[in-house]
Amino acid sequence: MTEKYKIYIPKEMKSRLLNDAELFEFTKKDGSINLNAFLKELLINYFDEYRDKKATLLSTILADLSEFPSISRTDANAIADKIINTYMKSDKYRTERTTAITLTVSGRSFDVMKSIENNLLTDISLSQYINDLFSSYLSIARDKREMIIFRNTFEELNEAIQSKRIITFSTSTVKDLIFEVNPYLIAASKEEQCNYLLCTDVINQTIHTYRVSRITALYTTSKCYIPDEALRQQILEIAQKNPQSTSKYIDAVVKLTDRGVHKFRMIVKNRPDVQKKEGNTYYFNWPKFALEDYFHRFGYDALIISPEECRESMKRFYGRSLDVYMKNRL
């Protein structure tokens, strides 16, 4: 069964949902964002959790109200519903102008919508219930939201980690390769944007990292592996610093202009940790490629003093950029 619903949500809410759909790479064949596919996964994977949260909160409020003999059970129910449906909502989306989205559901998402329609709309509209569910979802940190959207993948990975079983998978970025790895742990990136599986290659035991939301065709084998303690310690260090990169750590010295110092304060995504500062000179111990990628955004406001390999890499990067502009073509 397939059914379409017109749902009215605040414009900023739609924008934030689109951001998640884009980050988690829900796209159509033409490369555009597939918001509907994303929202279907959100409904399927978050509905039970949201309903349980709301039921637990309702029970807590009712228990507190029951301590007052003057309040009848009927009045207590009405007050509890009022608190949840009015005062427990986020002010963020309360007064904003709304926009319509068409939600096309089928399969499990169809069952969720029917369950909401048939059982949970006594004093609230369908649009308002979905608004509240989306608002609750968006109040959660993004790395935890990723765990919700890709719940099945996280559950299988965590089970494989606990049982120390070898896994195989492909990725959405390299679809033609099959990776066979020993899974060690899952870690969130520094800014809590995404989660990464840290693992070792079965054949040569090199450390690799894969973004969980890009893992496809995941399969847990019956083969177990024996964790290597030295590798585990390396992986733990990577997880604490920068789980999205396993490139070698280098000691680097970077000199910033005053504007560069301001940029460093403002550009927090993937910002490397500072070991020490001497005026506008910053010292780092950070993965080489991650450090270079961060300072690509600074232009002439950042100059890598050392190591020489980073200086040469940055020269090549800006040289290619200059070449593109000089030739006026990509």
C-alpha positions as CSV (number, residue, x, y, z in Angstrom):
1,M,0.0,0.0,0.0
2,T,1.1,3.5,-0.8
3,E,-0.5,6.7,0.5
4,K,0.4,10.4,0.3
5,Y,0.0,12.9,3.1
6,K,0.3,16.7,3.0
7,I,2.1,17.8,6.1
8,Y,2.7,21.4,7.2
9,I,6.0,22.1,8.9
10,P,8.0,25.3,9.7
11,K,10.4,26.4,7.0
12,E,13.4,26.2,9.2
13,M,12.5,22.6,10.3
14,K,12.3,21.6,6.6
15,S,15.7,23.2,6.0
16,R,17.3,21.3,8.8
17,L,15.7,18.0,7.7
18,L,17.0,18.7,4.2
19,N,20.5,19.3,5.7
20,D,20.4,15.9,7.4
21,A,19.1,14.2,4.2
22,E,22.0,15.7,2.3
23,L,24.6,14.9,4.9
24,F,23.4,11.3,5.1
25,E,23.4,11.1,1.3
26,F,19.7,10.4,0.6
27,T,19.7,11.3,-3.1
28,K,17.7,10.5,-6.2
29,K,19.2,9.2,-9.5
30,D,19.7,12.8,-10.7
31,G,21.7,13.6,-7.6
32,S,19.1,15.8,-6.0
33,I,18.1,15.4,-2.3
34,N,15.5,12.7,-1.7
35,L,13.8,14.2,1.4
36,N,10.9,11.7,1.2
37,A,13.2,8.6,1.4
38,F,15.0,10.2,4.4
39,L,11.7,11.0,6.2
40,K,10.5,7.5,5.7
41,E,13.6,6.1,7.4
42,L,13.1,8.7,10.2
43,L,9.5,7.6,10.8
44,I,10.4,3.9,10.8
45,N,13.5,4.2,13.0
46,Y,12.4,6.9,15.5
47,F,8.6,6.4,15.9
48,D,8.8,3.8,18.6
49,E,11.5,5.7,20.5
50,Y,9.5,9.0,20.3
51,R,6.3,7.3,21.3
52,D,8.0,5.6,24.3
53,K,9.6,8.9,25.4
54,K,6.2,10.6,25.3
55,A,4.5,7.8,27.1
56,T,7.2,7.8,29.8
57,L,6.9,11.6,30.2
58,L,3.1,11.3,30.5
59,S,3.3,8.6,33.1
60,T,5.8,10.7,35.2
61,I,3.5,13.7,35.1
62,L,0.4,11.6,36.0
63,A,2.3,10.1,38.9
64,D,3.2,13.5,40.2
65,L,-0.4,14.8,39.8
66,S,-1.8,11.8,41.5
67,E,-0.2,13.0,44.7
68,F,-2.8,15.8,44.9
69,P,-6.1,14.3,46.1
70,S,-8.1,17.3,44.9
71,I,-7.2,16.5,41.2
72,S,-9.4,13.8,39.6
73,R,-7.9,11.2,37.3
74,T,-9.8,12.8,34.4
75,D,-8.4,16.3,35.2
76,A,-4.9,14.8,35.7
77,N,-5.0,13.3,32.2
78,A,-6.2,16.6,30.7
79,I,-3.5,18.5,32.5
80,A,-0.8,16.0,31.5
81,D,-1.9,16.2,27.9
82,K,-1.9,20.0,28.0
83,I,1.6,20.1,29.5
84,I,3.0,17.7,26.9
85,N,1.2,19.2,23.9
86,T,1.7,22.9,24.8
87,Y,4.5,23.5,27.2
88,M,6.9,20.7,26.4
89,K,7.3,21.8,22.7
90,S,10.4,23.6,21.5
91,D,9.9,27.4,21.0
92,K,12.2,27.2,18.0
93,Y,9.4,26.2,15.6
94,R,6.3,27.5,17.4
95,T,5.6,30.8,15.5
96,E,7.4,30.3,12.2
97,R,5.5,30.3,8.9
98,T,4.9,26.8,7.6
99,T,5.5,25.1,4.3
100,A,3.8,22.0,2.9
101,I,5.6,18.8,2.2
102,T,4.1,15.7,0.5
103,L,5.0,12.6,2.4
104,T,4.6,9.4,0.3
105,V,4.7,6.3,2.5
106,S,4.6,2.6,1.8
107,G,5.5,-0.6,3.6
108,R,6.7,0.0,7.2
109,S,6.4,3.8,6.9
110,F,2.8,3.3,5.8
111,D,2.1,1.2,8.9
112,V,3.7,3.9,11.2
113,M,1.5,6.6,9.7
114,K,-1.7,4.4,10.1
115,S,-0.7,3.7,13.7
116,I,-0.4,7.4,14.4
117,E,-3.7,8.2,12.6
118,N,-5.7,5.4,14.3
119,N,-4.3,5.7,17.9
120,L,-2.5,8.9,18.7
121,L,-4.6,11.9,17.4
122,T,-7.2,12.3,20.1
123,D,-6.4,16.0,20.8
124,I,-3.9,16.8,18.1
125,S,-3.8,17.0,14.3
126,L,-1.6,14.7,12.2
127,S,0.6,17.6,11.0
128,Q,1.1,18.7,14.6
129,Y,2.1,15.1,15.7
130,I,4.6,14.8,12.9
131,N,5.9,18.3,13.7
132,D,6.5,17.3,17.3
133,L,8.2,14.0,16.2
134,F,10.5,15.9,13.8
135,S,11.2,18.6,16.5
136,S,12.1,15.9,19.0
137,Y,14.4,14.2,16.4
138,L,16.2,17.5,15.6
139,S,16.8,18.3,19.3
140,I,19.2,15.3,19.4
141,A,22.9,15.7,18.5
142,R,23.6,14.9,14.9
143,D,25.8,11.9,15.5
144,K,23.0,10.4,17.6
145,R,20.6,11.3,14.8
146,E,22.8,9.3,12.4
147,M,22.4,6.4,14.7
148,I,18.6,6.7,14.5
149,I,18.5,6.9,10.7
150,F,20.9,4.0,10.2
151,R,19.7,2.0,13.2
152,N,20.0,-1.4,11.6
153,T,23.6,-0.8,10.5
154,F,24.7,0.4,13.9
155,E,23.1,-2.5,15.6
156,E,24.8,-5.1,13.4
157,L,28.2,-3.3,13.7
158,N,28.0,-3.2,17.5
159,E,27.0,-6.8,17.6
160,A,30.0,-7.7,15.4
161,I,32.3,-5.6,17.6
162,Q,31.0,-7.3,20.8
163,S,31.3,-10.8,19.3
164,K,34.7,-10.0,17.6
165,R,33.4,-11.2,14.2
166,I,34.9,-10.4,10.9
167,I,32.5,-8.3,8.7
168,T,32.3,-7.6,4.9
169,F,30.7,-4.6,3.3
170,S,30.8,-2.1,0.4
171,T,30.4,1.6,0.6
172,S,28.2,4.1,-1.2
173,T,31.4,5.9,-2.5
174,V,33.2,2.7,-3.7
175,K,30.4,0.4,-4.7
176,D,32.5,-2.1,-6.7
177,L,34.8,-3.1,-3.8
178,I,34.1,-5.5,-0.9
179,F,36.0,-4.7,2.3
180,E,36.8,-7.5,4.8
181,V,37.7,-6.1,8.2
182,N,38.1,-6.7,11.9
183,P,35.7,-4.1,13.5
184,Y,37.1,-2.5,16.7
185,L,34.9,0.4,17.6
186,I,32.6,3.2,16.4
187,A,33.5,6.8,17.2
188,A,31.9,10.2,16.6
189,S,33.9,12.9,14.9
190,K,35.2,15.8,16.9
191,E,32.2,18.1,16.1
192,E,29.7,15.2,16.6
193,Q,28.8,15.4,12.9
194,C,29.1,11.7,11.8
195,N,30.1,8.3,13.2
196,Y,33.0,6.2,11.9
197,L,33.9,2.5,12.1
198,L,37.5,2.0,13.1
199,C,38.8,-1.3,12.0
200,T,41.8,-3.3,10.6
201,D,42.1,-4.9,7.2
202,V,42.0,-8.7,7.6
203,I,44.9,-9.3,5.2
204,N,47.5,-6.8,6.2
205,Q,46.2,-5.5,9.6
206,T,46.3,-1.8,8.5
207,I,44.0,0.6,10.3
208,H,41.1,2.0,8.3
209,T,38.1,4.2,9.0
210,Y,34.7,4.2,7.3
211,R,31.8,6.5,7.8
212,V,28.9,4.4,9.1
213,S,26.2,6.0,7.0
214,R,28.1,5.1,3.8
215,I,28.4,1.4,4.7
216,T,26.3,-0.8,2.4
217,A,25.7,-4.5,1.9
218,L,27.0,-5.2,5.5
219,Y,27.4,-8.9,6.3
220,T,28.7,-10.4,9.6
221,T,30.6,-13.6,8.9
222,S,30.9,-16.6,11.2
223,K,34.7,-16.0,11.5
224,C,36.1,-14.5,14.7
225,Y,39.3,-12.5,15.1
226,I,41.7,-12.0,18.0
227,P,42.1,-8.3,18.8
228,D,45.6,-6.9,18.7
229,E,46.2,-4.9,21.8
230,A,48.8,-2.6,20.2
231,L,46.5,-1.8,17.3
232,R,43.6,-1.3,19.7
233,Q,45.6,1.4,21.5
234,Q,46.4,3.1,18.2
235,I,42.7,3.0,17.3
236,L,41.6,4.4,20.6
237,E,44.0,7.3,20.1
238,I,42.6,8.0,16.6
239,A,39.1,7.8,18.0
240,Q,39.8,10.4,20.6
241,K,41.5,12.8,18.2
242,N,40.1,12.5,14.7
243,P,38.2,9.3,13.8
244,Q,37.5,10.3,10.2
245,S,41.2,10.1,9.3
246,T,43.9,7.4,9.8
247,S,46.6,9.3,7.9
248,K,49.9,9.7,9.8
249,Y,50.2,12.3,12.6
250,I,52.8,15.0,12.0
251,D,54.2,17.8,14.0
252,A,53.2,21.0,12.2
253,V,53.9,24.7,12.7
254,V,51.4,27.2,11.2
255,K,51.6,31.0,11.2
256,L,48.4,32.9,11.0
257,T,47.5,36.5,10.1
258,D,45.2,38.3,12.5
259,R,42.4,37.5,10.1
260,G,43.6,33.9,10.2
261,V,43.4,33.8,14.0
262,H,39.8,35.0,13.7
263,K,39.1,32.3,11.1
264,F,40.6,29.7,13.3
265,R,38.2,30.7,16.1
266,M,35.2,30.7,13.8
267,I,35.8,27.6,11.6
268,V,35.2,24.8,14.1
269,K,34.5,22.0,11.7
270,N,37.4,19.5,11.7
271,R,39.6,22.1,13.5
272,P,42.8,20.5,14.7
273,D,43.8,20.6,18.4
274,V,46.4,23.2,19.3
275,Q,49.4,21.9,21.3
276,K,50.7,25.4,22.0
277,K,50.7,29.0,20.7
278,E,53.3,31.6,20.4
279,G,51.6,34.8,19.3
280,N,50.1,34.0,15.9
281,T,52.2,30.8,15.5
282,Y,50.3,27.6,16.3
283,Y,51.7,24.2,16.9
284,F,49.9,21.0,16.1
285,N,50.2,17.2,16.1
286,W,47.5,16.1,13.7
287,P,46.9,13.8,10.7
288,K,48.6,15.3,7.7
289,F,45.7,15.3,5.2
290,A,43.2,16.5,7.8
291,L,45.5,19.4,8.7
292,E,46.0,20.4,5.1
293,D,42.3,20.1,4.3
294,Y,41.4,22.4,7.2
295,F,43.8,25.1,6.2
296,H,42.8,25.0,2.5
297,R,40.0,27.3,3.6
298,F,42.3,30.0,4.9
299,G,44.0,31.1,1.7
300,Y,46.9,33.6,2.4
301,D,45.8,33.9,6.0
302,A,47.6,30.7,7.0
303,L,51.2,29.7,6.2
304,I,52.4,26.2,7.1
305,I,56.0,26.7,8.2
306,S,56.7,23.0,8.7
307,P,56.9,20.2,7.9
308,E,58.2,20.6,4.3
309,E,56.0,17.9,2.9
310,C,52.9,20.0,4.0
311,R,54.4,23.2,2.5
312,E,54.9,21.4,-0.8
313,S,51.4,19.9,-0.7
314,M,49.8,23.4,-0.1
315,K,51.9,24.9,-2.9
316,R,50.6,22.3,-5.3
317,F,47.0,22.9,-4.1
318,Y,47.1,26.6,-4.6
319,G,49.1,26.2,-7.8
320,R,46.4,24.1,-9.3
321,S,43.8,26.6,-8.2
322,L,45.8,29.4,-9.8
323,D,46.1,27.4,-13.0
324,V,42.3,26.9,-13.2
325,Y,41.7,30.6,-12.9
326,M,44.4,31.5,-15.4
327,K,43.0,29.2,-17.9
328,N,39.4,30.0,-16.9
329,R,38.3,26.4,-17.1
330,L,38.0,23.3,-15.0
